[in-house]
Structures are given as structure tokens and as C-alpha cells.
Amino acid sequence: MTWHFTEDAAVFRAAADEHFAADPARNTVLLTLSEGARRRPVADARYGWWTEPDGRVTGAFLRTLPHEPALGPMPVVAARALAHVLPERAEVATVRGERETAEAFVRELCRGSGRGWTTTRRMRLHRLGDLVPPVPGPPGRARVAGAGDIPLAVGWMREFARDIGEDGDVDFTPNIEPRVAEGRLHLWETDEDGPVSMASVSRVVAGQARVSPVFTPAGRRGRGYAGAVTTAVSRAALGAGAEQVLLFTDVANPTSNALYRRLGYRPVTDHVGLTLS
């Protein structure tokens, strides 16, 4: 049993795709981030996969800046072993993954070092069952974002990042441009105010696509725009061939969890974000 590492997203996917195909929902973060990196290489990236004695891949992780290391589902023994062999282990400040996996990794990483860790985010992965549009819907309509909407969407991405506790002082233009070019970013707009909410979806990879982000500026919240634009982008993902449409919610936000339940999303598994002292 051993870890293998590469800085090449294509090599990573070739090694781990059979593993991902067995449970694309639980591997959604690794699939979507590695797909983006495969199309647009990321500097200082690290990808890894865990093999059993018979050669089967049963776990994987990746780190693509500016994201923290993301751990996919894996045996606990693999998470513990990763804490000892990851080349950048001394630099790890945050990590995310399913709770058991992430905690096993961080606990082993901190063992004997005097470092501690705290749970800073609790997220829940949901999968769409039957889509149930909001009735009545809010005023306005959905449309696919165009090139002229990129500055607005970049600004909203900064606000979204700050809302979820991530670094908002990042140029999100490279993140937004391909979403717009590929028609994966949708806006909800009204006659009175123009665009009031946005939602995007990842490319369809291994039959799954993940809705992220969903954002409504603070002054426009509570009017049903997020539910309406999420409905639009979920339909678009299904129309693009997604067999599973997924999204994450903040466990601590009862409003968003209730909203997505009403739209037809059902819980799959819980993730945590851990920060090391």
C-alpha cells in the first residue's frame, strides 16, 4: 500500500479515473478541480493516489492553489500515511474532506508536533433528486451570462469568497471567464434592478456536475432569487448530460439547507474544513 504523486493533472486522472467512476458524487471536488487543471495547468499543484497491494486505487487527494488540500474518500490508513509522505506536509495550514478522512489526516499530521487544529467549516454535499422549481417564483428571468457580465461576476465572486471565509483578495477573472465562455454561469435579472443573483455549474465529468457558487448580494437576499437561479442552472446541468447534479451547503446555514431541500436536493455526506494552529 503506497501513495503516488504527480504534478500533472492528466497523469493523475489516468491513474485515478476508475476509482472516481465508482463514486463520482463523493469525489466531485477532485473531479471538478482536476478537470479544470487538466484544461488549464495550475502552477505548484500536487496530485496523489493511494494503491492497495493488488494495484487498485482506493483513495486520492489534490492541492491546486489557491485551494486548500482536498482529500477524497479513502481508507483511514491512507489518510494517516499521507500525513507522513506528503512533500508539503509542513506547509499545510488548512485541509478539507469528509470528516473521518480529514480528521485522521490532521490528527496524524499534528502528532508529536505541538500543533493543534480546529473545525472551521462544516459542509454538506447534496445530490438532486427530482427538481422542484419554486412556486410562485420571484419576478424576473434567468439568462446565460455574457462577456459583458464578467466584471460583475468577478466582483460577486470576491464577495462570495469572503462570505464563506476564504480569501476575497484574489483575481477571480480566470475562474469566471471559462464559465462564461462555456455558458455555465447563469444570472437572474429583473426589469427593475438588472442582475440580482448568479449561479454556476461545473463541467460534466464522470456523469456529475456541481453547482457552485450560488450568490445573491446582501441587499437582494430573501426574495427567492437564489432558488430561481439555482433551478435554472440545475436544469442546464441536466440538459448538458449530468446524471448527478450536486452542491454543497454550509451546515450552519439553515436557510440555504431548507432552500435546497425544497428544490429537490438530498444529503449525501458531510465534509469539514480544518485549520491547523
C-alpha positions in Angstrom: 0.0 0.0 0.0 1.5 3.3 -1.0 1.0 6.9 -2.2 2.0 8.0 -5.6 2.4 11.7 -6.5 2.5 13.8 -9.7 2.2 17.5 -10.7 0.4 16.6 -13.9 -3.4 16.6 -13.8 -3.6 14.3 -16.8 -1.4 11.7 -15.2 -3.4 11.9 -12.0 -6.7 11.4 -13.9 -5.4 8.5 -15.9 -4.4 6.7 -12.7 -7.5 7.5 -10.6 -10.4 7.7 -13.1 -11.6 4.2 -12.5 -11.7 4.9 -8.7 -13.5 8.2 -9.4 -16.1 6.5 -11.7 -17.1 4.1 -8.8 -18.4 7.1 -6.8 -18.3 10.4 -8.7 -20.5 12.2 -6.2 -18.2 11.7 -3.3 -15.2 12.6 -5.5 -16.8 15.7 -7.0 -14.3 18.2 -5.7 -11.3 16.2 -7.0 -13.1 15.6 -10.4 -14.0 19.2 -11.0 -10.7 20.8 -9.8 -8.6 18.3 -11.7 -10.7 18.7 -14.8 -10.1 22.5 -14.7 -6.4 21.9 -14.1 -6.1 19.5 -17.0 -7.5 22.1 -19.3 -5.6 25.0 -17.8 -2.5 23.7 -15.9 -2.0 25.1 -12.4 1.4 26.0 -11.0 2.6 24.3 -7.9 -0.1 21.7 -8.0 0.2 18.3 -6.3 -1.9 15.2 -7.0 -1.8 11.9 -5.3 -3.5 8.4 -5.4 -3.3 5.5 -2.9 -2.9 1.9 -4.2 -3.7 -1.3 -2.5 -1.3 -4.3 -2.8 -3.3 -5.6 -5.8 -2.8 -2.2 -7.5 -6.4 -0.9 -7.0 -6.7 2.8 -6.4 -8.8 3.4 -3.3 -8.1 7.0 -2.4 -6.9 10.3 -3.8 -6.2 13.9 -2.9 -5.1 17.1 -4.7 -3.9 20.6 -3.9 -4.4 23.3 -6.6 -3.7 26.9 -5.5 -5.5 28.9 -4.2 -7.5 26.0 -2.8 -6.5 24.1 0.3 -5.6 20.4 0.1 -8.8 18.4 -0.8 -9.0 14.8 0.4 -11.3 12.4 -1.4 -12.8 9.4 0.3 -10.1 6.9 1.3 -9.2 4.3 3.9 -8.2 5.8 7.3 -4.8 4.1 6.9 -4.3 6.0 3.7 -5.1 9.4 5.3 -2.7 8.7 8.2 0.1 7.6 5.7 -0.4 10.8 3.7 0.5 12.9 6.7 3.9 11.3 6.7 4.8 11.3 3.0 3.1 14.4 1.6 6.1 16.6 0.4 4.4 19.8 1.6 3.1 18.5 4.9 5.0 21.1 6.9 3.2 23.9 4.9 -0.3 22.6 5.4 -2.5 25.2 7.2 -6.0 24.0 6.1 -7.5 20.9 4.7 -10.9 19.8 3.6 -12.6 16.4 3.1 -15.1 14.0 4.6 -14.9 14.3 8.3 -13.4 10.9 9.2 -10.7 11.2 6.5 -9.8 14.9 7.1 -9.6 14.4 10.9 -7.4 11.2 10.6 -5.0 13.1 8.3 -4.8 16.2 10.5 -4.5 14.2 13.8 -1.6 12.2 12.4 0.0 15.4 11.0 -0.1 17.1 14.4 1.0 14.1 16.4 4.1 14.9 18.4 4.4 18.4 16.8 2.7 20.5 19.4 0.3 21.8 16.7 -3.5 21.7 17.2 -6.4 22.1 14.9 -10.0 23.4 14.8 -13.0 22.7 12.7 -13.7 26.0 10.8 -16.3 24.8 8.3 -18.9 22.2 8.2 -20.3 21.5 4.7 -23.0 19.1 3.5 -22.9 17.5 0.0 -26.3 17.2 -1.7 -27.5 15.4 -4.8 -30.5 16.5 -6.9 -33.4 14.1 -6.9 -36.5 15.4 -8.7 -36.1 19.1 -9.4 -38.9 21.1 -7.8 -39.0 24.7 -9.0 -40.1 27.4 -6.5 -43.8 28.2 -6.8 -44.5 31.1 -7.0 -41.2 32.1 -8.5 -39.8 35.6 -7.9 -40.1 38.3 -10.6 -37.6 38.2 -13.3 -36.0 35.6 -15.5 -32.8 33.6 -15.9 -30.3 34.1 -18.7 -26.8 32.8 -19.5 -24.1 35.4 -18.6 -22.2 37.0 -21.4 -18.8 38.6 -21.7 -20.1 42.0 -20.5 -21.1 40.4 -17.2 -17.6 39.2 -16.3 -16.7 42.2 -14.2 -19.9 42.0 -12.2 -19.4 38.2 -11.7 -15.8 38.7 -10.6 -16.9 41.2 -8.0 -19.6 38.9 -6.8 -17.1 36.0 -6.6 -14.9 38.1 -4.2 -17.9 38.7 -2.0 -18.9 35.0 -2.1 -15.3 34.0 -1.1 -15.4 36.4 1.9 -18.9 35.1 2.9 -17.6 31.6 3.2 -14.4 32.6 5.0 -12.0 32.3 2.0 -9.6 34.9 0.6 -11.6 37.6 -1.3 -8.5 39.5 -2.4 -7.9 37.2 -5.4 -8.4 37.9 -9.1 -11.2 35.6 -10.0 -11.2 36.5 -13.6 -9.5 33.3 -14.7 -12.2 31.4 -12.8 -15.1 33.3 -14.3 -14.0 33.6 -17.9 -14.3 29.9 -18.8 -17.6 29.6 -17.0 -19.0 32.4 -19.2 -17.3 31.2 -22.4 -18.9 27.8 -21.9 -22.3 29.0 -20.9 -22.1 27.6 -17.4 -22.8 30.9 -15.5 -26.4 32.0 -15.2 -27.9 35.2 -13.9 -31.3 36.0 -12.5 -32.3 39.5 -13.5 -35.3 41.7 -13.0 -36.7 44.6 -15.1 -36.1 47.0 -12.3 -32.7 46.0 -11.0 -31.0 44.0 -13.7 -28.8 41.1 -12.5 -29.7 40.2 -8.8 -28.2 36.7 -8.4 -25.9 34.2 -10.0 -25.2 30.5 -10.1 -22.7 28.5 -12.0 -22.1 24.8 -12.6 -19.0 22.8 -13.3 -18.4 20.9 -16.5 -19.9 17.4 -16.6 -17.2 15.0 -15.6 -17.8 11.3 -15.0 -21.5 12.0 -15.2 -21.6 14.5 -12.4 -21.7 18.3 -12.3 -21.5 20.5 -9.2 -23.4 23.8 -8.7 -21.1 26.4 -7.3 -21.2 29.2 -6.5 -24.7 30.4 -5.8 -24.6 34.1 -4.8 -27.0 36.9 -4.1 -25.7 40.3 -2.9 -26.7 41.1 0.7 -29.3 43.7 -0.3 -31.1 41.3 -2.6 -31.4 38.3 -0.3 -34.7 36.8 1.0 -36.6 37.4 -2.3 -36.3 33.9 -3.9 -33.7 34.8 -6.4 -31.2 32.2 -5.3 -33.8 29.4 -5.6 -34.8 30.6 -9.0 -31.3 30.9 -10.5 -30.3 27.5 -8.9 -33.3 25.9 -10.6 -32.2 27.4 -13.9 -28.6 26.2 -13.6 -29.7 22.8 -12.4 -31.8 22.4 -15.5 -28.9 23.4 -17.6 -26.7 20.8 -16.0 -29.3 18.1 -16.6 -29.6 19.3 -20.2 -25.8 19.1 -20.6 -25.9 15.4 -19.7 -25.3 15.3 -16.0 -26.6 12.2 -14.4 -25.9 13.6 -10.9 -26.2 17.3 -10.1 -24.5 18.1 -6.8 -24.0 21.1 -4.5 -22.5 21.9 -1.1 -24.2 23.8 1.7 -23.0 25.3 5.0 -24.3 23.1 7.7 -24.6 26.1 9.9 -26.9 27.9 7.5 -30.5 26.6 8.0 -31.9 28.9 5.3 -29.8 27.6 2.5 -30.2 24.0 3.6 -34.0 24.3 3.7 -34.0 26.1 0.3 -32.1 23.3 -1.5 -34.3 20.6 0.2 -37.3 22.4 -1.3 -35.7 22.3 -4.7 -35.2 18.6 -4.5 -31.6 18.2 -3.3 -30.9 15.5 -0.8 -27.9 15.0 1.6 -25.1 12.6 0.5 -22.3 13.1 3.0 -20.7 15.8 5.3 -17.4 17.5 4.8 -15.3 19.6 7.1 -12.7 22.3 6.7 -9.9 22.0 9.3 -7.4 24.7 10.2 -4.1 23.9 11.9 -2.7 26.2 14.6 
